[in-house]
Amino acid sequence: MADPTQDHIRLSVNINKVALLRNARGGNVPDLIQFAKDCQEFGAEGITVHPRPDERHIRYSDLEPLRSVVWTEFNIEGYPSEKFLRMVEKIRPEQCTLVPDPPDVLTSDTGWDMWTHRDFLTEVVARLKACGIRVSLFCNAEVHQVECAAQTGTDRIELYTGDYARRYATNREKAIEPHIAAAERAAALGLGLNAGHDLNLDNLAYYAQHVPGLLEVSIGHALISDALYFGIANVIGMYRRCLTKTTI
């Protein structure tokens, strides 16, 4: 359910790319655990990770150490294989975001076909909620997908914003229309609303100011890339300043 008491949009920092950089040399530089702690000290209100079967960035062995240092909100994303689900049940993050990625996908680039996978998702959502974990389903900005998502019992949906990001430069008004419609339908159905994928310093403020009921964004690639120029402490502040609910 949406949280009516939340008066701002939370920034969850996805640290996959930090783990990717660490793994490139096989050591512990950069220190992923310290980085997660620092992000929170600098103002991040959540830490997101997306372990994949090949462990090319986040490793399963990272999850328990991260759980011990994340005091804001720990969000674990992934495809709900049995291995993934058992790991999530063990770690008990505040939120688990389920994505429809096949094992070899480069990045999450579409939401669930909610109707086709409705029965499967309903079972998984119930299983995770029984452990006290808030569940979010990765969802395309389509009203009928939102309606099907609500039938699974999920707490939230995360709108896939890659389509919005691609169209933003040419026609941001048209780009955001389906996201507004999806957000309004989610609110009517009592679903909490998250968003993520290709959001950045150019397009984030407009999205935050126009999509009603937005509770949280998860941002990794662009934010970590910007940190190469501006530093992570500065960048977290820059992204948080974009997350106002005041429409301009």
C-alpha positions in Angstrom: 0.0 0.0 0.0 1.1 3.6 -0.6 2.4 5.4 2.5 0.3 8.5 3.0 2.7 9.8 5.6 5.7 10.0 3.3 6.1 13.7 2.2 9.1 13.3 0.0 10.6 11.0 -2.7 13.3 8.7 -1.4 16.6 8.2 -3.3 17.9 4.6 -3.3 21.4 4.3 -4.7 22.0 1.2 -6.8 25.6 0.1 -6.1 26.0 -2.6 -8.8 28.5 -0.6 -10.8 30.7 -0.1 -7.7 30.8 -3.9 -7.4 31.5 -4.2 -11.1 34.6 -2.0 -10.7 35.8 -3.9 -7.7 35.4 -7.2 -9.4 37.5 -6.0 -12.4 40.7 -6.3 -10.3 39.7 -9.1 -8.0 40.4 -7.3 -4.8 38.4 -5.1 -2.5 38.9 -1.7 -4.2 36.6 0.1 -4.1 35.3 -1.2 -0.8 31.6 -1.9 -1.5 30.5 -2.1 2.1 32.2 1.2 3.0 30.7 2.8 -0.1 27.2 1.7 1.0 27.8 3.2 4.5 29.1 6.4 3.0 26.2 6.8 0.6 23.8 6.8 3.5 26.0 9.2 5.5 25.8 11.5 2.4 22.0 11.4 2.3 21.0 8.3 0.3 17.8 6.9 1.8 18.2 3.4 0.6 20.7 1.0 -1.0 19.7 -1.1 -4.0 21.5 -4.2 -5.3 20.6 -6.6 -8.2 22.6 -9.8 -7.9 22.6 -11.8 -11.2 23.3 -15.5 -11.7 26.8 -14.9 -13.0 27.6 -12.5 -10.1 29.3 -10.1 -12.5 28.8 -7.2 -10.1 27.0 -7.9 -6.8 27.9 -11.3 -5.4 25.7 -13.3 -3.2 28.4 -13.2 -0.6 28.0 -9.4 -0.5 24.4 -9.5 0.8 24.9 -10.4 4.4 27.7 -7.8 5.0 25.5 -5.2 3.3 22.5 -6.1 5.4 24.6 -5.4 8.5 25.4 -1.8 7.4 22.2 -0.7 5.6 20.3 1.3 8.2 18.0 3.2 5.8 16.3 0.7 3.4 17.8 -2.3 1.7 16.2 -3.1 -1.7 17.2 -6.3 -3.4 16.2 -6.7 -7.1 16.2 -9.8 -9.1 14.4 -12.5 -11.0 12.5 -14.7 -8.6 14.3 -18.0 -9.1 14.3 -20.4 -6.2 17.9 -19.5 -5.3 17.1 -15.9 -5.3 14.0 -16.3 -3.2 15.8 -18.3 -0.6 18.5 -15.8 -0.4 16.0 -12.9 0.0 14.2 -14.9 2.7 17.5 -15.2 4.6 18.6 -11.6 4.2 15.2 -10.0 4.9 15.6 -6.7 3.1 13.0 -4.0 3.7 12.0 -4.3 0.0 12.3 -6.9 -2.8 11.8 -5.8 -6.4 11.0 -8.6 -8.7 12.1 -8.2 -12.3 11.5 -10.5 -15.4 15.1 -10.7 -16.4 16.4 -13.8 -18.2 19.8 -14.9 -16.9 22.0 -13.4 -19.7 20.3 -10.0 -19.9 22.6 -6.9 -19.7 20.1 -4.8 -17.8 16.4 -4.7 -16.9 14.8 -3.2 -20.0 11.1 -4.1 -19.6 8.5 -4.8 -17.0 6.6 -8.0 -16.3 3.8 -9.3 -18.6 1.6 -9.2 -15.5 -1.4 -11.2 -16.9 0.7 -14.0 -18.3 2.7 -14.4 -15.1 -0.1 -13.4 -12.7 -0.4 -16.8 -10.9 3.4 -17.2 -10.5 3.8 -13.6 -9.2 0.9 -14.0 -6.8 2.6 -17.0 -5.2 5.9 -15.3 -5.0 4.5 -12.0 -3.6 2.6 -14.0 -0.9 5.8 -15.9 0.0 7.9 -12.8 0.5 5.2 -10.8 2.3 4.9 -13.8 4.8 8.5 -12.9 5.7 7.6 -9.3 6.4 9.3 -8.1 3.1 7.6 -5.3 1.1 7.3 -6.4 -2.5 7.5 -4.3 -5.7 7.0 -5.5 -9.2 8.9 -4.0 -12.2 6.1 -2.7 -14.4 5.8 -1.0 -17.8 3.9 2.3 -17.7 0.7 0.8 -19.0 -2.6 1.0 -17.2 -3.6 -2.5 -17.9 -0.3 -3.8 -16.5 -0.8 -1.8 -13.3 -4.3 -3.3 -13.0 -3.0 -6.8 -13.4 -0.2 -6.1 -10.9 -2.7 -5.1 -8.3 -4.3 -8.6 -8.6 -1.1 -10.2 -7.4 -1.2 -8.7 -3.9 2.0 -6.7 -4.4 2.6 -3.7 -2.2 4.2 -1.5 -4.9 5.1 -1.3 -8.5 8.3 0.1 -9.9 7.6 1.9 -13.2 10.2 1.2 -15.9 11.4 4.6 -17.0 13.7 3.7 -19.9 11.0 4.7 -22.4 10.5 8.0 -20.7 14.3 8.7 -20.7 14.6 7.9 -24.4 11.8 10.3 -25.4 12.5 13.0 -22.9 14.8 15.1 -25.1 12.4 15.3 -28.1 9.0 15.6 -26.3 9.0 15.3 -22.6 5.3 16.1 -22.3 4.4 13.1 -24.5 7.1 10.9 -22.8 5.6 11.4 -19.3 1.9 11.0 -20.2 1.8 7.2 -19.8 3.6 7.4 -16.5 1.1 9.9 -15.2 -1.8 7.7 -16.2 -0.1 4.6 -14.7 0.6 6.4 -11.5 -2.9 7.7 -11.2 -4.3 4.1 -11.7 -1.8 2.8 -9.1 -3.0 5.3 -6.6 -6.6 4.4 -7.2 -5.8 0.7 -6.6 -3.8 1.4 -3.4 -0.4 0.5 -4.9 2.7 2.3 -3.8 4.8 3.7 -6.6 8.5 3.5 -7.3 10.4 4.2 -10.5 13.7 3.5 -12.1 15.9 3.0 -15.2 17.9 5.6 -17.0 16.8 8.4 -14.7 19.5 11.1 -14.5 20.2 14.7 -13.6 18.6 15.9 -16.9 15.3 14.1 -16.7 14.7 13.3 -13.0 13.3 16.6 -11.7 10.6 16.8 -14.5 9.6 13.2 -13.7 9.4 13.8 -9.9 7.4 17.0 -10.3 4.8 15.5 -12.7 4.2 11.9 -11.6 1.8 11.8 -8.8 2.3 9.6 -5.7 5.9 8.7 -6.5 7.5 7.4 -3.3 11.0 6.2 -4.4 13.5 6.1 -7.2 16.3 3.7 -7.6 19.3 5.1 -9.6 22.7 3.5 -10.3 24.4 3.8 -13.6 23.9 7.6 -14.2 24.5 8.4 -10.5 27.8 6.5 -10.2 28.9 7.9 -13.6 28.2 11.4 -12.4 30.2 10.7 -9.2 33.3 10.2 -11.4 33.1 14.0 -12.1 31.5 15.5 -9.0 32.2 13.0 -6.2 29.6 10.8 -4.6 28.8 13.1 -1.7 28.0 16.0 -4.1 26.1 13.8 -6.5 23.8 12.4 -3.9 22.9 15.9 -2.9 22.4 16.9 -6.6 20.0 14.0 -7.1 18.1 14.6 -3.9 17.5 18.2 -5.0 15.8 16.9 -8.1 13.3 14.9 -6.0 10.8 17.5 -5.1 7.0 16.9 -5.3 6.4 20.6 -6.1 5.1 20.8 -9.7 6.7 23.6 -11.9 
